[in-house]
Every structure is written in structure tokens, then in C-alpha cells.
């Protein structure tokens, strides 16, 4: 026994020295020797550059790629691309059919290419007069900087320690630690929206519950926005689908990538809205969501049967809480197999009449699908999948995975036949149950087995910080050595699966229904917003998760996925009446609002508690009134990429105090939501940027500040604070139990005057379900409203019909106008209203009133019949 401790110590020392965390030899192996520019030229137009870059002589390290090709292009005046790849061998890149983009072009040289032995200039600049972006290539050692022409501010400044190996790339950029505020890099649940210094972001899609903070989750988005005083913003995208760690140190950002190429895109901004516009112009504009999807949704994993679903719908109706969509989790399936029905609890004979009744009542139905196809020789979907040979391969045969149904094969959505197979299965199933949308889950891909390593791809030389403990990349997912159609390895394409399944599902629904698809996907990648909405995943019923949901929601707005929300009341764990009440108050203003809970947990439909039901009625009542405004924001998102839910600095980038605000958010430019986020809270600490802010519930002036002000407000028992910024015009309709009912009610215009007496706003209208939204082949109306106060005190409200091919706009009317922010607190003695120059005669239908709250007045003019699709001018004159 005397020798065992020594042997054990030696063995442990050997393990430590051999492990990734202890090995100095591995660090040396992954280090690079740096590079130098051998030749460099800019084309005659001054918009493209190409450089031959070589490993720096004696500094060459083991495995370094010896020759690199550096291509840079000002693709637009606001978008710069810098691509670094192996000069001699092709490498994996995100395919063009997944994210279409300009291909690198040949550079027309000003002079013959320099001999590689000649000394190139120390620097070379790529710049045009029309662009604010300036690229400088430094020759020896090779590095590059991106700066602003207008200010000289350096946006990206790489160190000379570039590493470029077959399966390990590393690049570091310096940042001004005291001036840069970074946002993005996901998907992770974060304690703050603004990225914290000395944090690592691992990008490898994994089935890790969102309740876990600071771990890689379901999506991969290597994009960040940097906002610097006095408000200039820019964006940086590394377009790479391989696994990576991104280390943010405050004064630097380092990319450690296990494959592919370094393909950077820089977006000039300079406003935050301009950055997302430029970003989504490249990766794809957000898909238009159907109008009904902005209603309220109810789901639970663990609904027992169709009678249980009926009881939930009845519970909402009895409590007079709006309900738009009923969802069903995997409970409906037979043996957890896609496109099947549980014959005992969700039989066709019971489920189909239930769905038909939902449709008769103006409601919708959405079901879940998982990618794993059960290996069952009696299962039609499996039989057809085998016949069409569409499954992911490994070692020459279909890869065997395991999820809810047991052993499964996974469709390979890189195979064109797989998308066709998927569309056919959806179409067959919709003949049985005509679902209105589809929810695709477990598509990271989640796998209950841990595949054993097969080759070097399964164990790369650099182990990313998967799951926060450097978990092997094969754990709980498909193995990196699996092969996709066309010889593409899972090692390279892993992070793309959710995007590819979203695309296939979106196209399948569009083809089968002819209507605008609604898809909700758990896994996402750069550009997923073109096809899908997203929810934040498996959160917990906790106050922390309530707060963190705002950070994730705002991050996905940056990623071009504006239809985003969290499971209201929490998915896992046991919720409480107070938590659920506060969550419905916040969740009513998520772009995507759904109550969802896990099997075995306490039920949490909002009608189960009287106080939560009251909160739901009030908060959802305001949401449904705001539907025209939110849907107009959807149109803005679809055309410009602008998020629906936004951080405050999007509207107030010059206000540095907004950079750290993540307990409030804006809907659009001017609706500020300030929820209660702590247990037992009696106050809300809210920040109000400069200007006037009016309460949306009672139209009173809440705050009037010239430079931004933090205000402590008493917590409301049944709603969050919702304020509208002075200068805004909101189109509203009346609340109802469904969006279809709400859309048939008259419009109101809520005018919040800025200090200068002006305000503006938009209204977009269409049928809510046509595939195009505002396109050349669609019927729609777009109306712009503007308001001004004349020197004599008269107020003039005008509408400008920009486009009008949507027929109902010629019958829909604005019946009421409320103008907030009038200077007098005294009631008006004389009140005159003119429409298109003609005086309005007051009677029982047409009425006016004047109310004073918060130091300013509000004029109410009701009983109007202003046709939405026709231009009008409304004048209001008052004497006191």
C-alpha cells in the first residue's frame, strides 16, 4: 500500500499535464507565428483590395496555413467585407444558397502583381469618398484596422498575432474599453443586455435550458453592435458557422474558431437603426408575421386530452381574457412520432372538431414538430424518408440518434430532397389537422445519446467552452463526423440545422396554405429571421428569468429576429401567483406573447388566479388596442430590419445613460414599457430620456425632462407602466377577445405632442395573411400622420396616404382623436373642430372634452368618421 499514493500522484500529474486545461504543449501548438503581406493591390475603382499574405518566416508554427488570401471590398458605402482564407486550398464557408451574398471578385490591378520577394508598402488603404469606413492593411506583421473617416475613430484594430490553422483560427481586435458598449453575441441568457467585460461567448447550438446563465444555448449569432458616445454605432459580423469562443475583455475581443474562414462584415451605422438595416440587408430581412400571431397564445407540455384543451379555451372565455391561439406540445403525438395523433387522447374524431371550432371562433391552432423521425417500419413518414434517402449519414449509413420517440434518424436539410419530403409530410398531415402554424423544437440538434468519437473531427485540437465546462462537441447532439449531402461535415454545418429546418418549414407552409407562414424555431443562426419567430427556450419560473427575458428579447432584435418572446410565467419549476401576475404584465408586450409551462409543474393559465386574470385583462387589453401600432412595426421590421422591441438607446443614442438600461424597453420609437421585476416590489425605478412622456392608460403627463431623468414610481398592482413619448402618433383600435374582432373596430389616433407642438406616426394595413407584406404584388395601405401646432394655438392633424390598394381601408374609419400635451390646464371655453375645412357640428354622436392631468391638457374629439384610406385634415381650435 505504501507505493499507491505515489503512483496515484504520478498518474494524476500525468492526467493534468495531458489535459487541455493544463497542457503548455497544446497552447504552443495552437499559437501562430504571425503573417506578413507579400503582395497587395487595390482595384482601379478603389472599392476592392486583394493581398497575398505569407507565414512570417522563422515564426511559422506547427500546422500554420502558410499562404493566405485576404480579400476586402466596400460592397456598399456602409458595408465593408474583409475575408481571410487559405490561398491554396478551398475551405468551408456558409453556402451561398443559405445566405446569398456578393462573391469575392477579381481585382483589376493598377500595376503588375509584385514579386513575392519585393517589399510591399507598409500600409495600404481601401476607402472611397462616399463611405465613412476606411480599411488600412498593415504589411509586416500583417494586421488591419477599420476606422471612421468622419471622426477618425478606430472601430476594429487587429493584433499581429493572427493564427490560421486547419481547425483553429484566432484573431484579436483592440477596443476602447472606456468608450465601447457592446451588445449581441448569442445565444446566451445574460444578466445584462450590455456585454460585461471578461466574458466568454461560446457559439455551438445545444439543448441547454435557457434557465442556465452564461452558457451557449440554441442559436449561433456571431454579431455584435458597438455604441460609443456621443451615439455613433457600428456592427461587426463574423460570418462563420463553425463552433467558436468569443472572448470579450473590455479592451479587446478575441475570436477562437475551430474551422472555416474569417469572413468579417463591418456595418457603418452610424445610428443603431441604421446598423440593423445594413445588417439585415445582408443576411435577410425579417419574415412578415401574420396578424393573428400578435394575439395571445396558450400552451403547456402536459395537456391531457382534447377535453383539457376545450377547458382551457373555455376558461379564457369565462374570464374574458383574450385568447388567439391554442398550442399543443408533443402530447398530441402517437408514441411521440411527428405527423401522428395519439388515438386515446387526441384522436382525429375529437381533435378535428375542436380545431374547426377554433377556426369558426376566429382562433388558431399550432402544433409542435421535432426533427427526429422514429425508426418504425410501420410508420409512414419513416417509410417515405427511407425511400427518398434523406437522412443524415455517418460512416456510410444513416446516423442513429435518440430523442422522445426512441431511436430516430434526422432529416438532412442540406439535401434538397429533404425539404421536399418535409413539405410533403406537412401537407399530408394538414389534410388531417389544418394547423395554422408550426413549432419546430429540439433542432440544435438535440440527441439523448452521446455519440462515440469516430475521427479527428469529433475531437478538435481546441475545445470550445461548450456547456461552460468544455464539454465535447458531440455530447447530446449529432456527431461532428456525421456527413451531410454534398460531403459537408456536421463539424462545419452543425450550427445551421435550425435555420435550414426553419426555411424548409416556412416554404412548406407557404406552399400548402398560400398564406403567410408562422414558424417558431428554437434553434437559429444568422439570417433565421427570414423564416421564423423565436422564443427564449426553457426558462424557469423565477424572478431572475423574468428579468433576463428582456435581455434576450433585445438581443434577438439586433440579430434580425424581431418576433421574439419568453415563456410567460416560466416553463420549468413552480410559479407563484405574484410572479405569474408580474410576468403576464411584462409578457403582454413581448412581440410574441405565449404562456407555456412544463409537464408536472403547477398549471399557470392566467385565469386560475383572480389577480393574474385582472392583470391579463388590463395588460392584454392594452396590447390588443396597440395591435395596429405593433403590426405597423412588423412592416417596418420587414422592410428595414428595425426591431419591434428595442433598447432605449435606439431612439436616444446620444444619451449615454440609456446604454445600460435593460429593465425597460421601447416598442418602436416611442412606447416605453417599465415592468415590475422583483418579488414584493412596491416601486419601479424607471429612466426617462429627454422629452415628454405621457401615461398610455390615462393620457396624463408623467415626466417632462430636458436631459433624461430617473424616476421612482409606485408599482401598479395590475399592469406595467406604459408611456408614450412626446412627438408620437399611435394608431389604436379597441380591445377584443381575438385579433379578428379587434380589427373590425374603429380606429383611434392618440397624438402626444412634443414640446414644439409636433407629432408624427404611421399606419400599415393589409389582410394580415398574404405572403407579401407591402410588396409589389400585395394589397396594402400605408398612411402617414403628422400634427403641428400653429402660432395662433390651432392644432392641425393631417393624413398622407402613401399607398392604398387595400380595399377595407376605404371603409375603416377613425372615430376618435386624443391630443395630449396642450399647454393650458384650464378647460376650453370654446371648442371648434374642422374636417377638410368644414366645421363639424356637435351632436350626440360627435363630442369633445378637455381634461387636465399632470400639468398639461388633453383634448378628446369623438364621433368622427375619418376614412383611413382617404387623406384628411383635422383642425382643432380652442379658446380658454
N, C-alpha and C positions, 0 to 999 in steps of 0.2 A: 504493500500500500504506500510505502514511502516514496516511490517513484511516480505515482499517479498525479499528484498536484503539479509536478514539474512537467510531465507530459501534457497535462491539460493546459497548463500555462503556455507551453510552446505551441500547442495546437491552436489555442485562441489567438496567440500572437500571429500565427500564420494566417488565420482567417482574416484578422484585422488588416494585415498587410496586403492580403489578396483582394479584399473587398473594395467596392467602388468608393466608399466613403473614406478609406484610409490610404489608398494607393497613390504614391507620388509618381510611379511609372505611368499610370493612366493619365494623370494631369500632363505629364511630359508628352505622352502620345497624342493627346488632343490639342496640345499647343501648336501654334503655327509659327513659321519663320518669317511671315510677312511677305509682301509683294512690292514690286516696283513697276512703273509704267515703261514698257519697251517702245511703244509707238502710240500716237494719239492724233486724231484728226476730227475736225468739225466740218459738217457739210456746208455747201455754199449758202444755203438758206439760213444757217445759224440756229437751226432747231434740233439737230441731231448730232450726236457725238459717238465715236467708237474708239476704244483703246485696247491695245494688246497689253496684257499685264502678265508678268512672269514672277515666279517664286524668286525670292531675293537671295540668290547665290548660296553662300555658305550657311545661310539661315534656314535652308529647306529642312522641314521636319518630316518624320515618317508619315507617309500617306498623303502629303500635300498634293493637291492638283497643281501641276507645275505651270500651266498656262491658262489664264482666264480671259474671257471676252467680256468687256464692260461696254454696255450699250446704254446711252442716255438719250431721252427725247422729250422735248416740250410738246406733248401730244395736244394740249390746248394751252391757252395763255395762263390757265390756272392749275394745270396738272403736269407734273414732271415725273418721268419714269427713269429709274436707274436700275438696270438689270445686270447681275453679275453671274456668269455661269462658266462651266468648263469649255475651253476653246476647242478642244479636240474630240470630246465625246458628248453625245446628247444626254440630257438629264431629264428627270421627271419634272413636269410643270402642270399646273391646273389646266386641263384641256380647254381649248377654245370653245367647244360646244357647251361647256358648263358655264364659263364666264367669258363671253365674247369680248375681245379687246384688240386694239391695233397690234399687228405683228411687228417685231423689230425689222426695220428696213435697212437696206444698204446705205452706206454713207458715201456721198459723192465728194471725193477728196479735192481739196484745194491744190494739193501737190501730190506727187507720188508718195506712197507709204514709206516711211522712214525705215532704214535698215535697223534691225533689232539691236545692233551694237552701237548705234548712234545714241546720243543723249537727247531725249525729248525735252521740251521746255519744262521748267519746274512746275508750272501750273498751266491749266487750260480752262477757259471759261465758256459755259454754254448759257446764253442769255439773249433775249430779244426785247425790243423796246416796248412791246405790248404786254409783257409778262412781268409780274413782280417777283418771280422766282429766278434765282441765279445759282447755277451749279458751277462749282470750282473743283476741278480734278487736280490733286497734288501728286506729283510724279514719283518721288523717291524719299521715303517709302510711300506706296500708294495709299491714298485715302481721299475722301471727298467731303465737301461741305455744301449745304443748301442754305441760302440766305435770302432775305427780302431786299429787293432793290430800293424800295421806298424808304426803309428805315435802317438798313444795314444789319438788322437783327439776324443772328445765325440760328437757323431752325434745326439743323441736323449737322453734326460735326463728328465724323467718324475718327476713331483712333487708328494708328497704323498697324494695329495687331489683328488684322483680318485673318481668320482661319477658314480654309476651304478644303475639306477632305470629302471623301466619297459619302460618308454618312455622318458628318459633323461639320456644321458651318457656325462660325461665331463672328459677330460684328458688334461693336460698341459705339454709341454716339454720346457725346457730351451734351448736357442740358444746363441751363442757368438755374440752379437749384432754388434761388430766391424769387424767381420770376415765372417759372413754368408751372402751370397747373394741368395735370394730365387726367384724362377720362377715357374709359373704354377697356380694351384688352380683356376679352372674356371668352367663355362664360364662367364667371365665378360669383358666388354670393359674397358680397363685400360689406364691411361695416360702414363704409363711407363711399359716396359716389366719386369724389375726387380721390385719385390713387394715392396711397400712402407710400412714403419713402421706404426703401429696403424691403420691398415686397416682391414675390416671385409669382408670375402668372404662367401656369402650365396649360398648354393648349393641346389636349388629347381627349376626344369625346369619350365620355364614360358614364355609366349608370351609377352615379354617385348622388345621393339625395341632396337637394338644394338646401336642406337644413344644415349641411356642413359648410362652415365658413372657410374661405380662402383655399378651397380645393377646386381642381378642374372638374367641370360639370359636363353638360350635354352638348355644348356648342364650341366652335373654334372661330374666333374673330380677332385676328392679329392686326387690329386697327386702333389707333388712339387719336384723340383730339387734344391739342395743346393750346391753352388760352393764356395769354400774357397781357399784363397791363400795358397800355390803357384799354385793352379789349380786343387785340388782334388774335385771331385763332387760325390754326392750320391743322391739317390732318396728315397722318402717316399710316400707310398700309404696307405690310409685308405680305404679298400675295404668294402664299405657300401653304400647302395642305398637309405637310408633314408635322409630326409631333415636335413641340418646341417648348422651351422655357424662355420667358421674357423677364429679365431682372430689372426692376426699376429702383435705382438707388438714390433718386432725388437729383443728383448732379449728373446722372448718366442713365442710359437704357441699353441693355445688352440682350442680344438675341442669340440663343443657343439652339440650333435647329438640327434635326437628325436626318435631313435629306433635302432633295430638291435644289432649288436655286434661290438666290437672294434677289427678289424682284420687288423693289420698293416703288411706291407711288406717293408723291407729295402733293397735297392739295392746299392751294394758297389762301383760301378764305377770301377776305380777312375776317368776315363775320362767322359765328358758329353756324348760322343757317346756310351761308354760302359753302361752308365746308361739307355739310351733309348733301347739299345739292351737287357739288362736284364729285363727292364720293359715290353717290347713288347713280350719277350719270355714267360712271364706270361699271359698277357692279350690278346695276339694275334697279329700276325704280320699284318701290313697294307695290305689291299687288293691290288692286282695289278690293275692299271687303264689301260684301253685300250689306245693305242697310239693316237687315234683321240681326246681323251679328253684333250690332251695337246695343241690342237689348240685353236683358239679364238672363244668365244661363245657370242651370242647376244640374249637378252631377254628384254621384257617390259611387265609389267602389264598394259594392256590398248591397245594392238594391236586390231584394229577394226575388221579386217576380213582377209581372205586369201590374198586378193589383197594387203593389208597392209604388210603382210609378204613377198610377192613377191617384193614389192617395196624396202623393207629393203635389201633383198638379192641382188637386182639389184644395190642399192646404194653402197654397199660394192664393188661389181664387178667394177662399173664405177670408183670408187675412187682408185681401185687397192689396197684395204686393205684386208688382209687375213680374211676369214670367214669359220669356220669349222662347227659350229653347230647353228641352229636356235632353239629357245625355244618358247614355248607358255605357258603363265600363265593361270589362271582359266577362261580367256575369251573364250577359246575354248569349254567349257562345256555347256551343256543344263541345265539351272536352277542351275548351279554350282554343278552338280552331277558328281561324278567320273565315268569314263569309258563311257561318253556320248559325243556327238558333238552338238554344237549349230546349229540347222538346218538352221538358217538365214545367219549366218556369217561364220561358219566353217563347212559347210556341207561336207559329205563324197565325194560328186561329185566334190568339189573344193579342199578339203584338201588332199585327197589321191593322186591326180596327182601332187600336189605341193611337197609332201613328196617323191614321186617316182622320181621327177626331182632332188631334193636334192641328193638323192642316186646316180642317174646317174652322177651327177657332183662331186661325191666324198665327199658330205657333209652329215651331220647327223641332226636328229630331236629328241628333248627331250620335254616331257610334264610334267606338274605338277599333283600330286595327293594329296588330303587331306584325313585324316583318317576317318572323319565323313561321314557316309552313310545316305543319305537322307531317311526320313521315308515317303515313297511314294509307295502305293500298286500297282502302275503300273510300277515300276522301277525294272528291272530285278536283278540288283545287290542287292537291298534291299530284294527282294523276296528270292533269294538264301541264303542270310545271315540269314534270319529268319528261313528258312528251316533247316539250319545247326546249328542254335543256337550258334552263335559265338560272340555275343556282350557282352560288359562289363555290369555287373549287379549291382544293388543297391536295397537293401530292397526286394530282391527276384524277381525283374523284370529288364528288360533292362534299363540301365541308360539313361535318356533323356538329351541330350546336344543340343547346338545350335551354328552353325557356318554359313558359307556362304550360303548353300542351305536352311537354316532354321533349323527345328528340325531334329536331327540326332541321330543315335546310333553309338557307337565306337567299332570297332573290338577289341576283347581281344586277343592280340598276345601271351599271355601265354597259350592260348588254341591251341593245335596242329591243330585242325580243322580250326582255323582262318588263319593260314599260308597257308593251302591247299585252302581255299576259296579265299584268296588274289591272290595266284598264278593262280587259275582258271580264275578269273576276268581279270587279266593282260593278260593271254593267249587269252581269248576271244577278248579283245579289240585290241590286236596286230594283230589279223586277219583283223581288220578294218583299223587301222593305225599302221604300223610297226615301232613304235618308237625305237630309238637306246639306250635310257636310260630313267630313271625316276627320277623325282624330288619330294621328299616327304616333305611336308611342314606342319606347324600347329600341329606338333606331340609332343608337350610338355606334355599333350595335351592342345591345345587352345580351350576354350569354352566361348562363349559370355554370358552365364548365370553365375550367382553366386549361386551355389547350397546351400541350407539352411543346417545347421548342422543337422545330424541325431543321432550321438552318440559321445562318447568321442574321437574317432579317428579324428573327424573333428576339434577338438579344443584342441591340446595337451597342457600340462602344461607349456612347454617352447615354446614361439612364436619366430620362426626364423625371421631374418630381411628380409622377403620376400618383394621385390619391394622397399627396403630401408626404409619402414615405418611400418614394422611388419604386413603387410597385411595378413589376414587369408589365410591359405594354400589352402582353397577351392576356393578362388576368381579366376575367369577367367580360371578355369581348371576343371578337373573331381574331384569329392569329395573324400577325404581320406577314407570315409566309403564305397566307391564302392568296389565291390569284383571281383577278377579275378578267372579264372579257378583254381581249386585245393584249394580254400579257402584262396587265398592270397589277402590281402587288398591293395587297392590303396595307403594307408598310407605307406606301405613298398615298393611297386613296382613302385611308380609314376615316379621316375627318369629313369626307364628302358624302357619306352614306345618307345622312338626314336630308341634305339638300337634294340629292338625286331622288330619294323616295318622295319628297315634297313635290318635286317637279312632275314626277310620274302621276302622283295622286291628283294634283291640280289639273293636269291635262286630261286625266281620265274623267273627272267630274265635269269639266267643261264639255268634253265630247259627248258625254252621256246625257247631260241635262240641257246644254245650250245656254246655261245661266252662269253667272259669276260664281266661281268656286269658293267655298270656305274650307280651308285646311288648317288644322292645328298640329304643329310638329314639336316634339320635344327636342330633337337634335337639329342643330342649324350650323350653317357655315356662311362665309362671305357670300352675299347675294341671295340668301334664303328668302329674304323679304319679297322677292319677286313672285313667290309661290305660296307663302304660308304665314299664318299667325304663329305666336309662340306664347307659352306660359312658363312661369319660372320653375316649374317642376315640383318635386316632392318636398315641400316645405313642412314646417311643424306648426302646431297651434301654440305659438309663443309670441310674446311681445317683441322679442328680437326679430323674429321672422317677419312680423308686421312691419317693423321699421325698414328692414333690409329690402323688402319688396320694392320700395321706391327706388333704391339704387339700381337694382337690376332692370326695372322698367325704364329708367332714364338711359341706362347703358344700351339697351336694345333700340332705343330711339336713335342713338348715334350709329348703330350697326345697320340701319335701314330696315328695321323690323318694327314698324310703329304700332301694330296690333298686338299688344302685349299686356299681360296681367298675371296676377298670382292667385293661387287657390285661396279664396276668401274664407276666413275662419280657420285656415290651416288645414293641411292634408293629414298629417300624422299627429299622433298624440291627442290628448283630451283638451278640447277647447272649453271656454267658460262663457257665461252669458255676457260678461263685460267685454272680454276680448272679441267675441263674435260681433257684439254691437259696434265696437270701435272699428272692426275690420270691414263691416258692411258699409260704414260711413266713408272709409277710405276707398274700398273696392268699387263703390258706386261710380268712382271717377277714374278707374283704370280704363284705358281704351277697350280692353277685353275684360269683361266682368263676369266671373263664374265662381259660384260656391261649389267646392269639391272636397270630399273627405275620404279617408281610408276605411277599409273594412275593419270591423272590430272596434272602431272608435265610436264615441258618443255621436249621435245624429246631431246635425247642426244646420238644418234648414232654418232660415231666419224667422219663420212663423212660429217656431217652437217656444220662443220666449216673447212675452209681451213687449219688453223694452227693445229687443232686437227687431221685432216686427215694426215698431214705431220708427226706429232708425232707418229700416229698409224703405218704409213708405216715404219718409221725408227725403232721404238721400237719393233713392232711385227715382222718386218723383221729380227731383231737380234734374237728374240725369236725362230722363225722358223729355223734359222741357228743353234741355240743351241738345237734343239729338240733331236738329238741323245744323247747329254750330259744329258739333263733333263730326258730322258727315261731311261738312264743308272742309274741315281739317283733313279728313281722309282724302278728299280730292287734292288738297294742297300736298299731302304726303305723296300721293301717286304721281304728281306732276313735278315736284321739286325735291322730294325726299324728306321734307320737313317733318320732324316727329309730331305726333299728336300730343303726347305728354312730354314736356320739355323742362329742363332745368331753368332756373331764373336767369342765368347769365345769357341764355339765348336771346332774350329781349332786352337785357341790360348788361351787355358785355363790358361797358366802361365802369361798372360798379364792382370793384374788387370784392366787396363784401358778399356778393352773390356767389362767388366761386366755390365757397364751401357749404352752401345751403343744399341740404339733401333730405330735409324733413318736410319740405313743401315742394310743390311743382306747379307748373303752368300747363293749362290746356290751351294750346295755341299761343297767341301773343299776349292775351290779356285776362284769362280766367285763372286766378290763383287759389289753389287748394291747400289748406293748412289743417291737417288732421290731428287728432289726439293719438299719441303713440305710446303712452306709458300707462301702466296699471294705476288706477286710482287718481289719475291726474285731474286737477281742478282748474288748471290754466293751460294755455297754449302759447308758447314762445314763438312768435312769427316775425319774419323780416319782410318789410315792405319797401321795395325800391322807390326811387323818387317819383312823385306824381300823386294823383288822387286814386283812392281805392274805395269802391262802393260795395256794400254788402249785397249779395245777389238775392238774399231772401227778402229783405225789407226795403232795399233801394236807398238806404241811408249812407252818408259819407262816413266811412270808418276811419280812414287815415289820409292825411294830406301832408306830404313831406317833400322837402326840396332836395334832400341829399340821401335819402334812404334812412329807414328807422326800424329798430327792433322794438316790437310792442308785445306786452304780455296781455293776453285776452282771457277772459273767463271761459273755461271749457263748456261748450254746449252739450246738453245731455244726449241729443238725438241726431246730430249731424256734425260734419266738419265745418270749419269756416270756409266759405267760398266767396271770393271778392272779384270784382271786375275792375280792370284798370281804366282810368280816365283816358278818353280817346278811342274807346272801343264801341262798336255797334254789334250787338248779338242778335241773330235771328232765333226766335224761340217758337215752340208750339206747346200744346197742352199735354200734360201727363196722361197716360192711359195704361191699360194692362198689357198691351202689345204695341210694337212699333207700327204695325199696320193701322191700328186705331189712332195712334198719335199723329200719324201722317195725314189723317183726314181732318184734323182740327185746324182752325185759323191760326195764322202766324201773329206773333207779337214782335215788335222791334224794341230792344232795350238799348237806349242811347246813353252812354256815360261820357259826358263832356270832359275834355281835358281843360286845363287852366286857361288855354287860349280860346275855349269855346268850340273846339272842333272834335269830330269823331269820325270813324270810318269802319266798315266791315263788309263782309262778303256773304253770299248765299249761293250754294251749289245745289241743284236739284236734278235728279233723274229718277228712273223707275227703281233704282236700288238693286237691280239684279242683272242688267245687261252686261255682257262680258267686258265691253269697253266702258271706261269712265271718263267722259269728256273727250273722247276720241272723234275722229272724222266720221266714223260710221255710227256713232251713238247719238241718241236724242237726249239733250240736256239743256238746262238753263243756268246761266251764271249772271248774277246780279250783284252790282257793287253799290253800297250805300255810303253816303257822305253827309255830314252835318256841319254847319257853320253858324256862328252867332254874329249877326250884323252889329254895327256900331249903335244902331237905334234899339238894340235889345231883342230884335226879332230873331227867331231861330228858323233856319231853312234846312229841311231834310230832303235829300234828293236820292233817287234811284237811277242807276245806269244799267240797262240791260245789255250786257256784253254779248250774250248768245242766248237764243231762245228757240230751241226746237223740241222742247219737252212740253207736250200739249197740256197736261194738267196745270202748268204754270199760268195758263190763261184763265183758269177758274179759281185757283187758290188765292186767298186774299189775306192781307194784313189788316187785322181788325183793331189792333191796339198799338199805340206808341207811347213809351215811357221815356221821358227825357230827364236824366239825373244831372245834377251839378249846376243848377240855376243859382244865380248869386243871391237872390232875395230869399229870406226866410219867412217873409210875410205872404199870406195868401193873395193871389192876384184878384184885383177888383174887377178888371175887365179881361176877358179871355176870348181871343179871336183865332179861328183856325181856317186856313185856306188850302184847298187842294187844287193844284194846277191853275191857280189864280182865282178860283171861285170860292166864295165864302161858304163855310159849312154851317148849315142851320142845326142848332142843337135841339134835340128832342129826346124821347125816351130811349132811343137806340144810340144816338151819338151823345156822349157826355164827356165832361172834362173835370179834372180835380187837381188840386195843388197840395202837396204835402211837404213839410219841412222836417228833415231828420239830419242830425249831425252837422248843422251849421249851413247847409245848402238846401235848396228846394228841388222838388221833383214834380214835373208836370205829367199828368196822365190824360191821354186822349183816347177814348174808347168808342166803339160802334162804327169804326171806319170800314171801308170796303176798297182798300187799295190793292189792285190786282198785281200779283207778284211779277207776272211776265210783261207788264206794261210800265214804262217809265212814268214817274210822278214826281211832283214837287209838293211837299207839305210845309206850309209856313205856320208858325205859332207866334202870335203877338200877345203880350201880356202887359198890363199896367197895374201898378201897385198903389 
